[in-house]
Amino acid sequence: MMFAGFLRREPVEMVPCETNDLEVPANAEIVLEGYVNLNELRTEGLRRPHWLLLAGGEYPVFHVECVTRRKETDLLDDGCGPPPQEDFYMGMR
């Protein structure tokens, strides 16, 4: 956050989390609070076509304990899906 404040030339306003002693940016759209137990691994499923190399690997599990969000949250997505994807049209000339 120090670097973000440097770029903005003003401090980033922070607020306390709901379930722990950490702070998060006050203007965050969505905050996921939770924990990772490095001794608990689960098989990563195939979720997106361009993640084929990650399919079947064992990865730590993130346990979500609290989700907070702004009233009118802007949830952005990379739009990844079956071909043709959005970047296909950007590359056409």
Sequence and secondary structure as in RCSB ss.txt:
>XXXX:A:sequence
MMFAGFLRREPVEMVPCETNDLEVPANAEIVLEGYVNLNELRTEGLRRPHWLLLAGGEYPVFHVECVTRRKETDL
LDDGCGPPPQEDFYMGMR
>XXXX:A:secstr
 HHHHHHHTS   EEE SSSS EEETT SEEEEEEEEEEEEEE    SGGGGGGTT EEEEEEEEEEEE TT   
      SSS HHHHHH  
